[in-house]
Amino acid sequence: MTYYQHLGAYSDLADIALRAGLMKRTLPLPEFRAAAVRLLTVPILPEEEPENLTVVREWRRDGIQGMELCWHAGFGPETRAWLLRPEGTAAAELPGVLACHDHGGFKFLGKEKIADGPGGPTDEIRTYREQYYGGRAYVNALARKGFAVLVHDAFLWGSRKFAPEVLPAEEREWSDRLAAPDATEAERYNLAAGFHEHRVEKYARLFNTSMAALVARDDRIALKVLARFADPHRLGALGLSGGGNRTAMLQCVCPELKAAVIVGLMSTYAGLLDHNMNHTWMLFPPGLSAVGDWPDLAGCRAPSPLLVQFDRDDGLFNMAGMTAADERLRGIYTEAGAAANYESGFYDGPHKFDLPMQADAFDFLNRRLG
């Protein structure tokens, strides 16, 4: 029996699960994809179309032409988004990219973490970007390369977050105990929202869905918004961490997606055992392990072009799990007769999407969509 520190005397449960065939794909890829798509749909909600899509305002700044959009996703507060493109261009003639913001334990804001709108970033966002994004708003940099880039607040973030007063009192109390005396409003909210995510998943299960499916639904609607403004035949998606999680789900579900970049969010499930089980609920769509593994979900639309970027010193994953996922994805694309459509890269350093990684990702999107 393999001993797992997280499980102790229950380590045999993991061995039993693995021997039972969990986390192994036995279905042909089309059948697996059909099963995964079912797991990422929300049967109780109406059609996945943006309701009351509105252009709120437009601006020009630093060579970027920006547009603020809002729409209703069929439940909860409205979604706010920014569409950025090079100044003086027509969005409809440009390839479109849906930029998916990360999780980051930072739900107070969404799109602002990776994009600059009509105003500049706060000091808190500047510090955040220095740690994870090479110090810049990569969405703006991508737009300057000739793309129409849409970045929106996903379910639970920014304009789509739960109001602070709705969070249960005990979660706010835990946040106050853990927060530094000089913690900002955002830092206190993010701590409470971290506890609240578990409660959200429980409610989602009661409603015959999951956090993963609800976030994926928001993203599918956003992709339809992007298709109304950019070239609908040249659509891509990318994101770091939780944004990579969201991109993987989009890659699985959306046939209109022609290229995807997953950054810092790829491992086999077995590679998480006893190492990194503190991930967001988005990484564990209920029932997925019964039909396959996370790399299967990300690769099930092969031969659709896919780039996966790994950080060698990523504290959220280990090398064994990342390497195994890379090999699994390469095998999926080889079996699909499209080995050249899967690309990957391993980069030194911790969990991040820094400037060299961004350059490689932008090049991939340009080659696949440009």
C-alpha positions in Angstrom: 0.0 0.0 0.0 1.2 3.5 -0.8 1.2 5.7 2.2 -0.3 9.2 1.8 0.3 11.7 4.6 -3.0 13.4 3.9 -4.9 10.1 4.3 -2.9 8.3 7.0 -4.6 5.0 7.9 -7.1 5.6 5.0 -4.3 5.5 2.4 -5.7 2.2 1.2 -8.7 4.1 -0.1 -6.5 5.7 -2.8 -5.1 2.4 -3.9 -8.6 1.0 -4.1 -9.8 3.9 -6.2 -6.9 3.6 -8.6 -7.3 -0.2 -8.9 -11.0 0.4 -9.6 -10.0 2.4 -12.7 -10.8 5.9 -11.5 -8.8 8.7 -13.3 -8.3 6.4 -16.3 -10.0 7.0 -19.6 -11.5 3.9 -21.1 -13.9 5.6 -23.4 -13.0 6.6 -27.0 -12.2 10.3 -27.1 -15.5 11.5 -28.7 -17.5 9.6 -26.0 -15.3 10.9 -23.2 -15.8 14.5 -24.5 -19.6 14.0 -24.6 -19.5 12.9 -21.0 -17.2 15.8 -20.0 -19.5 18.3 -21.7 -22.4 16.9 -19.8 -20.5 17.5 -16.5 -19.9 21.1 -17.5 -23.4 22.1 -18.3 -26.0 23.6 -16.0 -29.4 22.0 -16.8 -31.5 24.2 -14.6 -30.4 27.4 -16.4 -31.7 28.9 -19.7 -29.8 29.0 -23.0 -26.2 30.2 -22.8 -26.7 33.5 -24.5 -25.9 37.0 -23.2 -29.0 38.9 -22.2 -29.2 42.7 -22.5 -25.8 43.0 -24.0 -24.9 46.7 -23.7 -21.9 48.9 -24.6 -21.4 51.0 -21.4 -18.6 53.3 -22.6 -15.6 53.5 -24.9 -12.1 55.0 -24.5 -8.7 55.3 -26.0 -5.5 55.0 -24.0 -1.9 54.1 -24.7 -2.6 52.9 -28.2 -5.6 50.8 -27.1 -9.2 51.2 -28.1 -11.3 50.0 -25.2 -15.0 49.2 -24.8 -16.7 48.4 -21.5 -19.5 45.8 -22.0 -22.1 44.4 -19.7 -24.7 41.6 -20.0 -26.8 39.3 -17.9 -25.9 35.6 -17.7 -29.3 34.4 -16.7 -28.7 34.5 -12.9 -27.1 36.7 -10.4 -25.6 40.2 -10.9 -24.7 41.4 -14.4 -21.3 40.6 -15.9 -18.9 43.5 -16.6 -16.1 43.1 -19.3 -13.6 45.0 -21.3 -12.9 44.5 -25.0 -9.5 45.8 -26.0 -8.0 46.1 -29.5 -5.3 48.3 -31.2 -6.4 51.9 -31.7 -7.8 52.5 -35.1 -8.7 48.9 -36.0 -12.0 47.3 -36.6 -12.6 44.5 -34.1 -14.6 42.4 -36.6 -11.5 42.0 -38.7 -9.2 40.8 -35.9 -8.8 37.4 -34.3 -10.4 37.3 -30.9 -9.0 36.0 -27.7 -10.9 35.4 -24.4 -8.5 36.2 -21.6 -9.4 34.3 -18.4 -8.3 35.9 -15.2 -6.9 33.7 -12.5 -8.3 32.5 -9.2 -5.4 33.6 -7.0 -7.4 33.6 -3.8 -8.3 37.1 -5.1 -12.1 37.3 -5.8 -12.6 41.0 -5.0 -11.5 41.8 -8.5 -11.5 39.8 -11.8 -10.6 41.5 -15.1 -8.5 44.2 -13.4 -5.9 41.6 -12.4 -4.8 41.1 -16.0 -6.0 44.1 -17.9 -5.9 47.9 -17.7 -9.2 49.7 -18.4 -9.7 53.4 -18.8 -7.8 54.0 -15.5 -4.5 52.6 -14.3 -4.0 49.8 -11.8 -4.0 50.2 -8.1 -0.9 49.6 -6.0 -2.4 46.3 -4.9 -2.8 45.2 -8.5 0.7 46.3 -9.4 2.1 44.2 -6.6 0.0 41.2 -7.7 1.1 41.5 -11.3 4.8 41.8 -10.3 4.4 38.3 -8.6 2.4 36.6 -11.3 2.5 38.5 -14.6 6.0 40.0 -15.1 4.6 43.3 -13.9 2.3 44.1 -16.7 -1.3 43.9 -17.9 -0.8 41.1 -20.4 -4.2 41.6 -22.0 -3.2 45.1 -23.2 0.1 43.7 -24.5 -1.8 41.0 -26.4 -4.2 43.5 -27.8 -1.3 45.6 -29.1 -0.2 42.5 -31.1 -3.3 42.8 -33.2 -6.0 40.9 -31.3 -9.4 41.8 -30.0 -9.2 40.6 -26.4 -12.2 40.2 -24.2 -11.7 39.9 -20.4 -14.7 39.5 -18.2 -15.5 38.9 -14.5 -16.3 35.2 -14.1 -18.8 33.8 -11.6 -17.6 34.6 -8.1 -15.2 37.4 -9.1 -15.4 41.2 -9.5 -18.8 42.3 -10.8 -20.0 38.6 -10.4 -18.9 38.2 -6.8 -21.1 37.8 -3.8 -21.8 41.0 -1.9 -19.7 41.2 1.3 -22.7 41.4 3.5 -24.1 38.1 2.0 -21.1 36.1 3.2 -22.0 34.3 6.4 -21.0 36.0 9.6 -18.7 33.1 10.7 -16.8 33.4 7.4 -16.3 37.1 7.9 -15.2 36.5 11.5 -12.6 33.9 10.4 -11.4 36.4 7.9 -11.1 39.1 10.5 -9.1 36.8 12.8 -6.6 35.8 10.0 -6.3 39.3 8.4 -3.4 41.6 9.3 -4.4 44.6 11.3 -3.8 46.9 8.3 -5.5 44.5 5.8 -7.3 46.2 2.9 -11.0 45.8 2.2 -10.0 43.5 -0.7 -7.7 41.3 1.4 -10.4 40.8 4.0 -13.0 40.0 1.4 -10.7 37.5 -0.3 -10.1 35.6 2.9 -13.8 35.3 3.6 -14.5 34.4 0.0 -12.0 31.6 0.2 -14.0 30.0 3.0 -17.2 30.8 1.1 -16.2 28.8 -2.0 -16.8 25.6 -0.1 -20.3 26.7 0.7 -20.9 27.7 -2.9 -19.9 24.2 -4.1 -22.4 22.6 -1.6 -25.2 24.8 -2.9 -24.2 24.0 -6.5 -24.4 20.3 -5.8 -27.9 20.8 -4.3 -28.9 22.5 -7.6 -27.5 19.5 -9.6 -24.5 21.4 -10.8 -21.0 22.5 -9.6 -18.9 25.6 -9.4 -16.9 24.3 -12.3 -20.0 24.1 -14.5 -21.2 27.6 -13.4 -17.9 29.2 -14.2 -17.7 27.4 -17.5 -21.1 28.6 -18.4 -20.2 32.2 -17.7 -17.1 31.7 -19.9 -19.1 30.1 -22.8 -21.4 33.1 -22.8 -18.4 35.5 -22.8 -17.0 33.6 -25.8 -20.3 34.2 -27.6 -20.0 37.9 -26.8 -16.5 37.9 -28.3 -17.7 36.3 -31.4 -20.1 39.2 -32.0 -17.3 41.7 -32.1 -14.2 39.8 -33.4 -13.8 37.4 -36.3 -15.9 34.4 -35.2 -13.8 32.0 -37.2 -10.6 32.9 -35.3 -11.3 32.6 -31.6 -8.8 31.6 -28.9 -8.6 31.5 -25.1 -5.8 31.7 -22.6 -5.2 32.0 -18.8 -2.9 31.4 -15.9 -3.8 29.1 -13.0 -7.5 29.4 -12.4 -7.6 31.1 -15.8 -5.9 28.0 -17.2 -8.5 25.9 -15.5 -11.2 27.9 -17.2 -9.4 27.6 -20.5 -9.2 23.9 -20.3 -13.0 23.7 -19.7 -13.6 26.0 -22.7 -11.3 23.9 -24.9 -13.3 20.8 -24.0 -16.8 22.3 -24.5 -16.5 25.0 -27.3 -16.0 23.8 -30.9 -15.8 27.4 -32.0 -12.5 27.7 -30.1 -9.6 27.4 -32.6 -6.6 27.7 -30.2 -6.1 27.6 -26.4 -3.2 28.3 -24.0 -3.3 26.7 -20.6 -0.7 28.2 -18.2 0.3 26.8 -14.8 -2.7 24.5 -14.4 -1.9 21.1 -15.7 -1.3 17.8 -13.8 -2.7 14.3 -13.7 -5.0 13.8 -10.7 -2.7 11.1 -9.4 0.0 13.8 -9.3 -2.0 15.8 -6.9 -2.3 13.0 -4.3 -0.6 14.0 -1.1 0.9 17.1 -2.7 -1.6 19.7 -3.8 -5.2 19.0 -2.9 -5.9 22.6 -1.9 -6.9 23.6 -5.4 -10.1 25.4 -6.3 -13.3 23.3 -6.8 -13.1 24.2 -10.5 -10.4 21.6 -10.9 -12.7 18.8 -9.7 -15.9 18.7 -11.8 -18.0 16.0 -10.1 -17.8 12.7 -11.9 -14.8 13.5 -14.1 -12.5 11.0 -12.4 -15.0 8.2 -13.2 -14.5 8.7 -16.9 -11.0 10.1 -17.1 -8.4 12.6 -16.0 -7.8 16.3 -16.1 -5.4 16.1 -19.2 -8.1 14.1 -21.0 -10.5 17.0 -20.5 -8.0 19.5 -21.8 -7.1 17.4 -24.8 -10.4 15.9 -25.7 -10.9 18.2 -28.7 -7.8 17.1 -30.4 -6.7 18.1 -33.1 -7.7 21.6 -31.9 -4.4 23.5 -31.3 -3.3 23.6 -27.7 -0.3 25.0 -25.9 0.4 24.1 -22.3 3.0 26.0 -20.3 4.5 24.5 -17.1 6.5 26.2 -14.3 9.2 23.8 -13.1 9.1 25.1 -9.5 5.4 25.5 -9.4 4.3 25.2 -5.7 0.8 24.1 -6.8 2.0 21.0 -8.7 4.9 18.6 -8.7 7.1 17.6 -11.6 5.9 14.0 -11.7 2.2 15.1 -12.2 3.1 17.8 -14.7 5.4 15.5 -16.7 2.8 12.8 -16.7 0.1 15.2 -17.9 2.4 16.5 -20.7 3.0 12.9 -21.9 -0.7 12.1 -21.7 -1.6 15.1 -23.8 1.1 14.4 -26.3 -0.3 10.8 -26.6 -3.8 12.1 -27.2 -2.8 14.4 -30.0 -0.6 11.7 -31.5 -3.5 9.2 -31.5 -5.6 11.9 -33.2 -3.0 12.2 -36.0 -2.2 15.8 -35.0 1.0 15.6 -32.9 2.1 19.0 -34.2 -1.1 20.7 -32.9 0.0 20.1 -29.3 2.8 22.3 -28.0 4.2 22.5 -24.5 7.0 24.3 -22.6 8.7 24.0 -19.2 10.0 27.2 -17.7 12.2 27.8 -14.7 10.6 29.5 -11.7 7.5 29.4 -9.5 3.8 29.7 -10.4 3.6 32.5 -12.9 3.0 33.8 -16.5 6.0 36.0 -16.9 7.2 37.9 -20.0 9.1 35.1 -21.7 6.0 32.8 -21.3 3.7 35.6 -22.5 5.9 36.0 -25.6 5.7 32.3 -26.4 2.0 32.3 -25.8 1.4 35.3 -28.0 3.5 33.7 -30.8 1.4 30.5 -30.6 -1.9 32.5 -30.8 -0.5 34.5 -33.7 0.5 31.3 -35.6 -2.7 29.5 -34.9 -5.2 32.4 -35.3 -3.3 35.3 -37.1 
